Amino acid sequence: MSDKEKFFAHIEKGYTTKGDFITMGAGMVNGETVTEAYVKVPLKTLNRHGLIAGATGTGKTKTLQVIAENLSNKGIPVLLMDLKGDLSGIAQPSPGHPKIDERHAAIGLPFEATGFPVEIMSLSEQNGVRLRATVSEFGPVLLSRILDLTVTQEGIVAVVFKYCDDNKLPLLDLKDFKKVLQYATGEGKKEFQSAYGRISTSSTGTILRKIIELEQQGADLFFGEKSFDVDDLVRIDENGRGYINIIRLTDIQDKPKLFSTFMLSLLAEIYATFPEQGDSDRPELILFIDEAHLIFKEASKALLDQIESIVKLIRSKGIGLYFVTQNPTDVPDAVLSQLGLKVQHALRAFTAKDRKAIKLTAENYPDSEFYDTKEVLTSLGIGEALISALDEKGRPTPLAATMLRAPMSRMDVLTGKELKAVLNASDLIKKYNDEIDRESAYEILNDKIAKAEAAAEKEKAKPKSRRSSSRSRSTRMNPVVKVLTSATFIRGVLGVLKKVIR
C-alpha cells in the first residue's frame, strides 16, 4: 500500500461519523491533496468550542467564512465579529474563479456559488441593527469586573444596585448609574448612610472616573434601551438556513474595553437565557470572535476568570465559541484547554520568539506518523491548515494537513447599494433602531433633588411671626441697652436703692 493509500484509509477511518457533519476539505500528505480524503467535523461536537489561528494573510477569515456558510446550510445560526470589515460579502454568491474550480476538483467536492441570509449589526453609529443592553441587565458583578474594581468598590456598586431595586429606580444607561453614585455622597448622603452605611467619597470618585473611561470608548452608545433580545440571534430563514449575524466592529478596534464589555454582556445574557441542551446532536448557536486577542490583552485577572468560567459553562446551552487570532498563545491556557476544534494555518518563523511559539503550537496537536508538525506549520500555503477535531465520542481525530474548501459566497465586501438593500430588508432594524430614553434613575433623582430644593426655598420665604420678629429685634439691640435691660442688672440696682433708703 502506498503512502497515499495508507493516508486515505487513516483519514477515512478517523473522520467517520454516524450523525450529520460539515466538510472542511480534503487531507494532504507530502504536499499533495488526497481527493475525497474528507476532513469532517460532526455537528454534535461543534459546541465544544474552537480556534482558528495563523499568520496574517494565511486564510483565517476565509476559513471562518467556510464554517459559517456550512453551519447556515445545516440550519444553525451564526454570529460573526467583523473587525476588518470584509465579511459582509457572505450575503452575495461568489463570482467564481478557475482557481476555485481547480481547488474543488482536487478536494473532490462540487462547488456551488451561493449567497446566505445575513443580518448586519452594530455597536456604534454605523448602519445596522443597534445592539444595546441596560446597566441593570449587566448586573453589579459583571459591571465591577469590566471596571476592574477593588473589593470595596465592588461593594459600593452592589449597594447602588440594591438602592435602585429598593426605590424602584431603573438603571438603564451610564448617566443613571453616575447620578446615583453622585447622589449617594451628595444630597442623599444621610439617606444612604442610615440604610446602607457610610459610602466613601474617594471610592465613588474612582468608580466615576472608570465609568468615564468606558464612556470615552463609546460605551454610552451600548448601554441603554431598547435592549437586544438574544433570541433574535437564532432565527432561521424561509429556506431552513440559519441567519449569519455580522457585527460590524471596524470602528472599535482601538476600543478593547468596549469590545470585551459587549462580549461578556452577550455571553452572560445567552447563558442566562438559553435552556440547557444536554448532549444535543447539533449546536443552537455558534459565535466567532475575530481578533480574539482584543478580549484577552486588556483583561484584568477578574475579567479573565469571568471569561474562563463562561467558556466552561456555556457549551451546556448548545453554544459554541470560536476564537480567531494570529497565534494560539494569544488565548489563555485555561481557555485553550477547553477547545475541541483547532484549525491552524501557517505560522512564520522570523525570530527566536516565533520559533518558540511554533514549537509550543506543535505540542498542542496530536502526534502523526505522516507529519513533522513543526515543519508543516511553516510550510502550509494559503487556504491550507492543520486540523484536529473531536469525533462523536469526544476523542481527538487524526491530525490532518487540509486543503480547505473555498467559500461559496463572495470573498469581499458588499457595495453601498447592496448593503443598503440588506439593511432595508431587515425586520430587526425596525425593532431596535428607535432609541428610547424613558424616565429612569437620572430623571427621578433630579426631580427628587429639585423638589427638595424648592421646599427649602419655600421654607425660607415664609413670613416671620411677631415673636420671632421681636426676638430678632432684641438680637439686634445695642449691647449697652442689652446690659441695662437685663434682669441681673435691674436686681442689682434695686438692691443698692434699698440700702440707700435704709
Secondary structure, 3 states (H helix, E strand, C coil): CCHHHHHHHHHHHHCCCCCCEEEEEEEEECCEEEEEEEEEEEHHHHHHCEEEECCCCCCHHHHHHHHHHHHHHCCCCEEEEECCCCCHHHHCECCCCHHHHHHHHHHCCCCCCCCCCEEEEECCCCCCEECCECHHHHHHHHHHHHHCCCHHHHHHHHHHHHHHHHCCCCCCCHHHHHHHHHHHCCCCHHHHHHHHCCCCHHHHHHHHHHHHHHHHCCHHHHECECCCCHHHHCCECCCCCECEEEEECCCCCCCHHHHHHHHHHHHHHHHHHCCCCCCCCCCCEEEEECCCHHHHHCCCHHHHHHHHHHHHHHHHHCEEEEEEECCHHHCCHHHHCCCCEEEECCCCCCCHHHHHHHHHHHCCCCCCCCCCHHHHHHHCCCCEEEEECECCCCCECCCEEEEECCCCECCCCCCHHHHHHHHHCCHHHHHHCCCECCCCHHHHHHHHHHHHHHHHHHHHCCCCCHHHHHHHHHHCCCHHHHHHCCHHHHHHHHHHHHHHHC
